[in-house]
Protein backbone atom coordinates (compact mmCIF):
# COMPACT_ATOMS: atom_id res chain seq x y z
CA UNK A 1 0.00 0.00 0.00
CA UNK A 2 1.27 3.48 -0.84
CA UNK A 3 0.22 6.73 0.78
CA UNK A 4 -0.06 10.07 -0.98
CA UNK A 5 1.46 12.61 1.45
CA UNK A 6 -0.47 15.42 -0.20
CA UNK A 7 -3.74 13.70 0.66
CA UNK A 8 -2.70 13.40 4.31
CA UNK A 9 -1.71 17.07 4.44
CA UNK A 10 -5.04 18.08 2.93
CA UNK A 11 -6.84 16.29 5.75
CA UNK A 12 -5.24 18.43 8.44
CA UNK A 13 -5.33 21.81 6.69
CA UNK A 14 -7.80 24.45 7.78
CA UNK A 15 -9.99 24.59 10.88
CA UNK A 16 -13.46 23.49 11.84
CA UNK A 17 -15.27 24.38 15.05
CA UNK A 18 -16.24 21.34 17.14
CA UNK A 19 -19.05 21.91 19.63
CA UNK A 20 -20.15 18.64 21.21
CA UNK A 21 -20.61 17.00 24.58
CA UNK A 22 -18.72 13.77 25.26
CA UNK A 23 -18.85 11.25 28.10
CA UNK A 24 -15.51 10.81 29.88
CA UNK A 25 -14.54 8.24 32.53
CA UNK A 26 -12.78 9.51 35.67
CA UNK A 27 -11.48 7.69 38.75
CA UNK A 28 -11.23 9.76 41.93
CA UNK A 29 -9.14 8.33 44.79
CA UNK A 30 -8.49 9.70 48.28
CA UNK A 31 -6.68 8.27 51.33
CA UNK A 32 -8.83 5.51 52.84
CA UNK A 33 -7.74 6.36 56.40
CA UNK A 34 -9.43 9.77 56.26
CA UNK A 35 -13.14 10.08 57.09
CA UNK A 36 -13.28 13.17 54.91
CA UNK A 37 -10.91 14.75 52.44
CA UNK A 38 -8.61 17.27 54.10
CA UNK A 39 -5.87 17.76 51.53
CA UNK A 40 -5.93 20.86 49.35
CA UNK A 41 -3.84 19.16 46.66
CA UNK A 42 -4.97 16.85 43.89
CA UNK A 43 -2.99 15.28 41.06
CA UNK A 44 -4.67 14.76 37.69
CA UNK A 45 -3.11 11.69 36.07
CA UNK A 46 -3.06 11.51 32.27
CA UNK A 47 -1.99 8.35 30.46
CA UNK A 48 -0.06 7.97 27.21
CA UNK A 49 -1.03 6.55 23.81
CA UNK A 50 -2.31 2.93 23.68
CA UNK A 51 -2.89 3.14 27.46
CA UNK A 52 -5.78 4.19 29.69
CA UNK A 53 -6.28 5.29 33.31
CA UNK A 54 -5.10 1.87 34.55
CA UNK A 55 -1.52 2.85 33.65
CA UNK A 56 -1.48 4.57 37.04
CA UNK A 57 -2.88 1.49 38.82
CA UNK A 58 -1.55 -1.52 36.92
CA UNK A 59 -1.36 -4.07 39.74
CA UNK A 60 -0.28 -4.35 43.39
CA UNK A 61 3.24 -2.92 43.54
CA UNK A 62 2.70 -1.08 40.27
CA UNK A 63 0.21 1.54 41.42
CA UNK A 64 0.95 5.23 41.76
CA UNK A 65 -2.67 5.68 42.87
CA UNK A 66 -2.01 3.41 45.88
CA UNK A 67 1.29 5.06 46.79
CA UNK A 68 -0.23 8.53 46.53
CA UNK A 69 -3.18 7.57 48.74
CA UNK A 70 -0.85 6.00 51.31
CA UNK A 71 1.08 9.29 51.29
CA UNK A 72 -2.07 11.28 52.06
CA UNK A 73 -2.61 12.49 48.50
CA UNK A 74 -5.70 12.62 46.29
CA UNK A 75 -5.64 11.67 42.61
CA UNK A 76 -7.98 11.83 39.65
CA UNK A 77 -7.18 9.65 36.66
CA UNK A 78 -9.22 9.56 33.48
CA UNK A 79 -9.47 8.03 30.03
CA UNK A 80 -8.90 10.38 27.12
CA UNK A 81 -11.50 10.86 24.43
CA UNK A 82 -11.68 7.81 22.15
CA UNK A 83 -9.77 5.64 24.63
CA UNK A 84 -11.01 3.01 27.06
CA UNK A 85 -14.40 3.74 28.60
CA UNK A 86 -15.33 7.19 27.17
CA UNK A 87 -17.05 7.91 23.87
CA UNK A 88 -15.26 6.96 20.64
CA UNK A 89 -16.18 9.69 18.15
CA UNK A 90 -14.77 10.28 14.66
CA UNK A 91 -11.09 9.26 15.06
CA UNK A 92 -9.80 11.71 12.48
CA UNK A 93 -11.83 14.86 13.09
CA UNK A 94 -13.03 14.72 16.71
CA UNK A 95 -10.15 13.29 18.76
CA UNK A 96 -7.49 15.78 17.74
CA UNK A 97 -5.17 17.38 20.25
CA UNK A 98 -7.25 20.53 20.60
CA UNK A 99 -10.28 18.48 21.66
CA UNK A 100 -8.16 16.47 24.11
CA UNK A 101 -6.89 19.72 25.65
CA UNK A 102 -10.47 20.79 26.32
CA UNK A 103 -11.17 17.35 27.82
CA UNK A 104 -8.17 17.83 30.17
CA UNK A 105 -9.36 21.31 31.15
CA UNK A 106 -12.72 19.85 32.24
CA UNK A 107 -11.46 17.81 35.25
CA UNK A 108 -9.38 20.81 36.37
CA UNK A 109 -12.54 22.88 36.60
CA UNK A 110 -14.32 19.97 38.27
CA UNK A 111 -11.83 19.54 41.13
CA UNK A 112 -11.53 23.27 41.77
CA UNK A 113 -15.30 23.80 41.83
CA UNK A 114 -16.06 21.48 44.74
CA UNK A 115 -18.28 19.26 42.59
CA UNK A 116 -16.57 16.17 44.06
CA UNK A 117 -17.56 17.20 47.58
CA UNK A 118 -14.30 19.00 48.27
CA UNK A 119 -12.64 21.97 46.61
CA UNK A 120 -8.95 21.58 45.75
CA UNK A 121 -6.91 24.77 45.61
CA UNK A 122 -3.76 23.15 44.23
CA UNK A 123 -3.86 21.07 41.05
CA UNK A 124 -0.82 19.16 39.77
CA UNK A 125 -0.69 17.83 36.21
CA UNK A 126 0.93 14.38 36.12
CA UNK A 127 1.43 13.05 32.61
CA UNK A 128 3.03 10.12 30.86
CA UNK A 129 4.29 10.60 27.30
CA UNK A 130 1.27 11.81 25.27
CA UNK A 131 -0.32 12.69 28.61
CA UNK A 132 2.56 15.07 29.32
CA UNK A 133 2.07 16.49 25.84
CA UNK A 134 -1.52 17.28 26.73
CA UNK A 135 -0.38 18.84 30.00
CA UNK A 136 1.89 21.23 28.11
CA UNK A 137 -0.84 22.03 25.61
CA UNK A 138 -3.42 22.64 28.33
CA UNK A 139 -1.05 24.81 30.37
CA UNK A 140 -0.26 26.86 27.27
CA UNK A 141 -3.95 27.57 26.63
CA UNK A 142 -5.02 27.79 30.28
CA UNK A 143 -1.98 29.11 32.21
CA UNK A 144 -3.80 29.08 35.56
CA UNK A 145 -4.89 25.44 35.41
CA UNK A 146 -1.86 23.85 37.08
CA UNK A 147 0.10 24.80 40.19
CA UNK A 148 2.84 22.26 39.40
CA UNK A 149 3.77 19.68 36.78
CA UNK A 150 5.15 16.15 36.81
CA UNK A 151 6.32 15.33 33.28
CA UNK A 152 7.30 11.72 32.65
CA UNK A 153 8.86 10.50 29.40
CA UNK A 154 8.12 13.38 27.06
CA UNK A 155 10.14 16.05 25.26
CA UNK A 156 8.17 17.74 22.50
CA UNK A 157 7.73 16.00 19.11
CA UNK A 158 9.39 12.66 19.82
CA UNK A 159 12.57 11.91 17.87
CA UNK A 160 12.05 8.14 17.66
CA UNK A 161 8.28 8.14 17.23
CA UNK A 162 8.38 6.83 13.65
CA UNK A 163 10.55 3.90 14.75
CA UNK A 164 8.05 3.19 17.53
CA UNK A 165 5.11 3.20 15.12
CA UNK A 166 6.96 0.75 12.87
CA UNK A 167 7.76 -1.49 15.84
CA UNK A 168 4.16 -1.63 17.07
CA UNK A 169 2.84 -3.34 13.93
CA UNK A 170 -0.38 -1.35 13.95
CA UNK A 171 -3.73 -2.96 13.19
CA UNK A 172 -7.22 -1.59 12.79
CA UNK A 173 -8.69 -1.75 16.29
CA UNK A 174 -11.96 -3.25 15.08
CA UNK A 175 -10.15 -6.41 13.99
CA UNK A 176 -10.01 -7.36 17.69
CA UNK A 177 -13.26 -8.92 18.99
CA UNK A 178 -13.41 -6.68 22.08
CA UNK A 179 -13.08 -3.57 19.88
CA UNK A 180 -15.14 -4.73 16.92
CA UNK A 181 -17.73 -1.99 17.53
CA UNK A 182 -15.27 0.83 16.77
CA UNK A 183 -15.17 2.64 13.42
CA UNK A 184 -12.17 2.52 11.10
CA UNK A 185 -9.50 5.02 12.09
CA UNK A 186 -8.80 3.64 15.55
CA UNK A 187 -5.54 1.68 15.76
CA UNK A 188 -3.92 -0.79 18.16
CA UNK A 189 -0.47 -2.39 18.39
CA UNK A 190 -0.55 -5.79 16.74
CA UNK A 191 2.55 -7.45 18.19
CA UNK A 192 3.45 -8.04 21.83
CA UNK A 193 7.14 -8.09 20.95
CA UNK A 194 6.74 -4.83 19.09
CA UNK A 195 5.10 -3.32 22.16
CA UNK A 196 7.97 -4.35 24.39
CA UNK A 197 10.71 -2.79 22.27
CA UNK A 198 9.73 0.87 22.70
CA UNK A 199 7.98 0.64 26.07
CA UNK A 200 9.75 -1.83 28.40
CA UNK A 201 13.49 -2.31 28.85
CA UNK A 202 14.50 -6.00 28.90
CA UNK A 203 15.05 -7.62 31.40
CA UNK A 204 13.93 -4.98 33.90
CA UNK A 205 10.23 -5.86 33.88
CA UNK A 206 7.99 -8.74 34.92
CA UNK A 207 6.77 -10.60 31.80
CA UNK A 208 3.27 -10.66 33.30
CA UNK A 209 3.20 -6.85 33.05
CA UNK A 210 3.91 -7.06 29.32
CA UNK A 211 1.26 -9.76 28.93
CA UNK A 212 -1.44 -7.77 30.73
CA UNK A 213 -0.51 -4.56 28.91
CA UNK A 214 -0.89 -6.27 25.55
CA UNK A 215 -4.12 -8.05 26.50
CA UNK A 216 -5.75 -4.78 27.59
CA UNK A 217 -4.08 -2.54 25.02
CA UNK A 218 -6.05 0.55 24.15
CA UNK A 219 -6.61 2.47 20.96
CA UNK A 220 -5.11 5.55 19.54
CA UNK A 221 -6.53 7.42 16.62
CA UNK A 222 -5.37 8.59 13.22
CA UNK A 223 -5.52 12.17 14.44
CA UNK A 224 -2.70 11.44 16.91
CA UNK A 225 -0.46 10.47 13.98
CA UNK A 226 -1.29 13.57 11.96
CA UNK A 227 -0.43 16.32 14.44
CA UNK A 228 1.88 18.75 12.60
CA UNK A 229 4.97 20.09 14.36
CA UNK A 230 3.30 23.49 14.81
CA UNK A 231 0.15 22.06 16.42
CA UNK A 232 -1.04 23.71 19.64
CA UNK A 233 -1.01 20.18 21.07
CA UNK A 234 2.74 20.46 21.69
CA UNK A 235 2.31 23.57 23.82
CA UNK A 236 3.64 27.09 23.44
CA UNK A 237 7.38 27.12 24.09
CA UNK A 238 7.27 30.74 25.29
CA UNK A 239 4.54 29.99 27.84
CA UNK A 240 6.31 26.84 29.06
CA UNK A 241 9.65 28.64 29.39
CA UNK A 242 7.96 31.36 31.45
CA UNK A 243 6.25 28.92 33.84
CA UNK A 244 7.59 29.68 37.33
CA UNK A 245 5.86 26.99 39.39
CA UNK A 246 7.50 23.71 40.53
CA UNK A 247 8.21 21.07 37.88
CA UNK A 248 9.39 17.48 38.25
CA UNK A 249 10.74 15.73 35.15
CA UNK A 250 11.18 11.94 35.16
CA UNK A 251 12.72 10.01 32.25
CA UNK A 252 13.72 6.37 31.93
CA UNK A 253 17.42 5.81 31.32
CA UNK A 254 16.57 3.60 28.32
CA UNK A 255 13.61 5.55 26.94
CA UNK A 256 13.44 4.30 23.36
CA UNK A 257 10.97 6.91 22.13
CA UNK A 258 13.00 9.85 23.44
CA UNK A 259 16.53 8.57 22.92
CA UNK A 260 16.62 5.36 20.91
CA UNK A 261 18.27 2.52 22.80
CA UNK A 262 19.75 4.69 25.58
CA UNK A 263 19.81 8.32 26.66
CA UNK A 264 23.43 9.49 26.15
CA UNK A 265 23.00 12.29 28.68
CA UNK A 266 20.69 13.16 31.56
CA UNK A 267 17.63 13.77 29.42
CA UNK A 268 15.47 14.64 32.42
CA UNK A 269 17.78 17.45 33.52
CA UNK A 270 18.01 18.68 29.94
CA UNK A 271 14.21 18.90 29.60
CA UNK A 272 13.87 20.77 32.89
CA UNK A 273 16.56 23.29 31.95
CA UNK A 274 15.34 23.95 28.41
CA UNK A 275 11.57 23.42 28.25
CA UNK A 276 10.80 24.71 31.76
CA UNK A 277 13.72 27.10 32.16
CA UNK A 278 11.91 29.43 34.62
CA UNK A 279 10.53 26.68 36.87
CA UNK A 280 11.02 27.36 40.59
CA UNK A 281 14.67 26.31 41.12
CA UNK A 282 14.16 25.69 44.84
CA UNK A 283 11.35 23.20 44.35
CA UNK A 284 11.91 21.66 40.91
CA UNK A 285 13.54 18.29 40.35
CA UNK A 286 14.72 16.05 37.52
CA UNK A 287 15.45 12.33 37.67
CA UNK A 288 16.84 9.90 35.11
CA UNK A 289 15.52 6.53 36.31
CA UNK A 290 18.20 3.84 36.15
CA UNK A 291 17.26 0.71 34.21
CA UNK A 292 13.85 1.97 33.12
CA UNK A 293 12.39 2.27 29.64
CA UNK A 294 9.63 4.52 28.32
CA UNK A 295 6.72 3.07 30.33
CA UNK A 296 8.27 3.70 33.74
CA UNK A 297 5.23 2.40 35.62
CA UNK A 298 5.69 -1.09 34.17
CA UNK A 299 9.26 -1.68 35.36
CA UNK A 300 10.44 -3.50 38.47
CA UNK A 301 11.60 -0.25 40.10
CA UNK A 302 8.26 1.51 39.54
CA UNK A 303 7.44 1.57 43.26
CA UNK A 304 10.65 3.51 43.91
CA UNK A 305 9.61 6.05 41.29
CA UNK A 306 6.12 6.37 42.78
CA UNK A 307 7.44 7.04 46.27
CA UNK A 308 9.81 9.70 44.98
CA UNK A 309 6.99 11.41 43.08
CA UNK A 310 4.68 11.37 46.11
CA UNK A 311 7.48 12.58 48.38
CA UNK A 312 8.14 15.47 45.99
CA UNK A 313 4.48 16.48 46.01
CA UNK A 314 4.42 16.46 49.81
CA UNK A 315 7.66 18.45 49.92
CA UNK A 316 5.88 21.37 48.24
CA UNK A 317 4.25 22.00 51.62
CA UNK A 318 0.82 22.90 50.31
CA UNK A 319 -1.26 21.08 52.94
C-alpha positions in Angstrom: 0.0 0.0 0.0 1.3 3.5 -0.8 0.2 6.7 0.8 -0.1 10.1 -1.0 1.5 12.6 1.4 -0.5 15.4 -0.2 -3.7 13.7 0.7 -2.7 13.4 4.3 -1.7 17.1 4.4 -5.0 18.1 2.9 -6.8 16.3 5.8 -5.2 18.4 8.4 -5.3 21.8 6.7 -7.8 24.5 7.8 -10.0 24.6 10.9 -13.5 23.5 11.8 -15.3 24.4 15.0 -16.2 21.3 17.1 -19.0 21.9 19.6 -20.1 18.6 21.2 -20.6 17.0 24.6 -18.7 13.8 25.3 -18.8 11.3 28.1 -15.5 10.8 29.9 -14.5 8.2 32.5 -12.8 9.5 35.7 -11.5 7.7 38.7 -11.2 9.8 41.9 -9.1 8.3 44.8 -8.5 9.7 48.3 -6.7 8.3 51.3 -8.8 5.5 52.8 -7.7 6.4 56.4 -9.4 9.8 56.3 -13.1 10.1 57.1 -13.3 13.2 54.9 -10.9 14.8 52.4 -8.6 17.3 54.1 -5.9 17.8 51.5 -5.9 20.9 49.3 -3.8 19.2 46.7 -5.0 16.8 43.9 -3.0 15.3 41.1 -4.7 14.8 37.7 -3.1 11.7 36.1 -3.1 11.5 32.3 -2.0 8.4 30.5 -0.1 8.0 27.2 -1.0 6.5 23.8 -2.3 2.9 23.7 -2.9 3.1 27.5 -5.8 4.2 29.7 -6.3 5.3 33.3 -5.1 1.9 34.5 -1.5 2.8 33.6 -1.5 4.6 37.0 -2.9 1.5 38.8 -1.5 -1.5 36.9 -1.4 -4.1 39.7 -0.3 -4.3 43.4 3.2 -2.9 43.5 2.7 -1.1 40.3 0.2 1.5 41.4 1.0 5.2 41.8 -2.7 5.7 42.9 -2.0 3.4 45.9 1.3 5.1 46.8 -0.2 8.5 46.5 -3.2 7.6 48.7 -0.8 6.0 51.3 1.1 9.3 51.3 -2.1 11.3 52.1 -2.6 12.5 48.5 -5.7 12.6 46.3 -5.6 11.7 42.6 -8.0 11.8 39.7 -7.2 9.6 36.7 -9.2 9.6 33.5 -9.5 8.0 30.0 -8.9 10.4 27.1 -11.5 10.9 24.4 -11.7 7.8 22.1 -9.8 5.6 24.6 -11.0 3.0 27.1 -14.4 3.7 28.6 -15.3 7.2 27.2 -17.1 7.9 23.9 -15.3 7.0 20.6 -16.2 9.7 18.1 -14.8 10.3 14.7 -11.1 9.3 15.1 -9.8 11.7 12.5 -11.8 14.9 13.1 -13.0 14.7 16.7 -10.2 13.3 18.8 -7.5 15.8 17.7 -5.2 17.4 20.3 -7.2 20.5 20.6 -10.3 18.5 21.7 -8.2 16.5 24.1 -6.9 19.7 25.7 -10.5 20.8 26.3 -11.2 17.4 27.8 -8.2 17.8 30.2 -9.4 21.3 31.2 -12.7 19.8 32.2 -11.5 17.8 35.2 -9.4 20.8 36.4 -12.5 22.9 36.6 -14.3 20.0 38.3 -11.8 19.5 41.1 -11.5 23.3 41.8 -15.3 23.8 41.8 -16.1 21.5 44.7 -18.3 19.3 42.6 -16.6 16.2 44.1 -17.6 17.2 47.6 -14.3 19.0 48.3 -12.6 22.0 46.6 -9.0 21.6 45.8 -6.9 24.8 45.6 -3.8 23.2 44.2 -3.9 21.1 41.0 -0.8 19.2 39.8 -0.7 17.8 36.2 0.9 14.4 36.1 1.4 13.1 32.6 3.0 10.1 30.9 4.3 10.6 27.3 1.3 11.8 25.3 -0.3 12.7 28.6 2.6 15.1 29.3 2.1 16.5 25.8 -1.5 17.3 26.7 -0.4 18.8 30.0 1.9 21.2 28.1 -0.8 22.0 25.6 -3.4 22.6 28.3 -1.1 24.8 30.4 -0.3 26.9 27.3 -3.9 27.6 26.6 -5.0 27.8 30.3 -2.0 29.1 32.2 -3.8 29.1 35.6 -4.9 25.4 35.4 -1.9 23.9 37.1 0.1 24.8 40.2 2.8 22.3 39.4 3.8 19.7 36.8 5.2 16.2 36.8 6.3 15.3 33.3 7.3 11.7 32.7 8.9 10.5 29.4 8.1 13.4 27.1 10.1 16.0 25.3 8.2 17.7 22.5 7.7 16.0 19.1 9.4 12.7 19.8 12.6 11.9 17.9 12.1 8.1 17.7 8.3 8.1 17.2 8.4 6.8 13.6 10.5 3.9 14.8 8.1 3.2 17.5 5.1 3.2 15.1 7.0 0.8 12.9 7.8 -1.5 15.8 4.2 -1.6 17.1 2.8 -3.3 13.9 -0.4 -1.4 13.9 -3.7 -3.0 13.2 -7.2 -1.6 12.8 -8.7 -1.8 16.3 -12.0 -3.3 15.1 -10.1 -6.4 14.0 -10.0 -7.4 17.7 -13.3 -8.9 19.0 -13.4 -6.7 22.1 -13.1 -3.6 19.9 -15.1 -4.7 16.9 -17.7 -2.0 17.5 -15.3 0.8 16.8 -15.2 2.6 13.4 -12.2 2.5 11.1 -9.5 5.0 12.1 -8.8 3.6 15.6 -5.5 1.7 15.8 -3.9 -0.8 18.2 -0.5 -2.4 18.4 -0.6 -5.8 16.7 2.6 -7.5 18.2 3.5 -8.0 21.8 7.1 -8.1 21.0 6.7 -4.8 19.1 5.1 -3.3 22.2 8.0 -4.4 24.4 10.7 -2.8 22.3 9.7 0.9 22.7 8.0 0.6 26.1 9.7 -1.8 28.4 13.5 -2.3 28.8 14.5 -6.0 28.9 15.0 -7.6 31.4 13.9 -5.0 33.9 10.2 -5.9 33.9 8.0 -8.7 34.9 6.8 -10.6 31.8 3.3 -10.7 33.3 3.2 -6.9 33.0 3.9 -7.1 29.3 1.3 -9.8 28.9 -1.4 -7.8 30.7 -0.5 -4.6 28.9 -0.9 -6.3 25.5 -4.1 -8.0 26.5 -5.8 -4.8 27.6 -4.1 -2.5 25.0 -6.1 0.6 24.1 -6.6 2.5 21.0 -5.1 5.6 19.5 -6.5 7.4 16.6 -5.4 8.6 13.2 -5.5 12.2 14.4 -2.7 11.4 16.9 -0.5 10.5 14.0 -1.3 13.6 12.0 -0.4 16.3 14.4 1.9 18.8 12.6 5.0 20.1 14.4 3.3 23.5 14.8 0.2 22.1 16.4 -1.0 23.7 19.6 -1.0 20.2 21.1 2.7 20.5 21.7 2.3 23.6 23.8 3.6 27.1 23.4 7.4 27.1 24.1 7.3 30.7 25.3 4.5 30.0 27.8 6.3 26.8 29.1 9.6 28.6 29.4 8.0 31.4 31.5 6.3 28.9 33.8 7.6 29.7 37.3 5.9 27.0 39.4 7.5 23.7 40.5 8.2 21.1 37.9 9.4 17.5 38.3 10.7 15.7 35.1 11.2 11.9 35.2 12.7 10.0 32.3 13.7 6.4 31.9 17.4 5.8 31.3 16.6 3.6 28.3 13.6 5.6 26.9 13.4 4.3 23.4 11.0 6.9 22.1 13.0 9.9 23.4 16.5 8.6 22.9 16.6 5.4 20.9 18.3 2.5 22.8 19.8 4.7 25.6 19.8 8.3 26.7 23.4 9.5 26.1 23.0 12.3 28.7 20.7 13.2 31.6 17.6 13.8 29.4 15.5 14.6 32.4 17.8 17.4 33.5 18.0 18.7 29.9 14.2 18.9 29.6 13.9 20.8 32.9 16.6 23.3 32.0 15.3 23.9 28.4 11.6 23.4 28.3 10.8 24.7 31.8 13.7 27.1 32.2 11.9 29.4 34.6 10.5 26.7 36.9 11.0 27.4 40.6 14.7 26.3 41.1 14.2 25.7 44.8 11.4 23.2 44.3 11.9 21.7 40.9 13.5 18.3 40.4 14.7 16.1 37.5 15.5 12.3 37.7 16.8 9.9 35.1 15.5 6.5 36.3 18.2 3.8 36.2 17.3 0.7 34.2 13.9 2.0 33.1 12.4 2.3 29.6 9.6 4.5 28.3 6.7 3.1 30.3 8.3 3.7 33.7 5.2 2.4 35.6 5.7 -1.1 34.2 9.3 -1.7 35.4 10.4 -3.5 38.5 11.6 -0.3 40.1 8.3 1.5 39.5 7.4 1.6 43.3 10.7 3.5 43.9 9.6 6.1 41.3 6.1 6.4 42.8 7.4 7.0 46.3 9.8 9.7 45.0 7.0 11.4 43.1 4.7 11.4 46.1 7.5 12.6 48.4 8.1 15.5 46.0 4.5 16.5 46.0 4.4 16.5 49.8 7.7 18.5 49.9 5.9 21.4 48.2 4.3 22.0 51.6 0.8 22.9 50.3 -1.3 21.1 52.9 
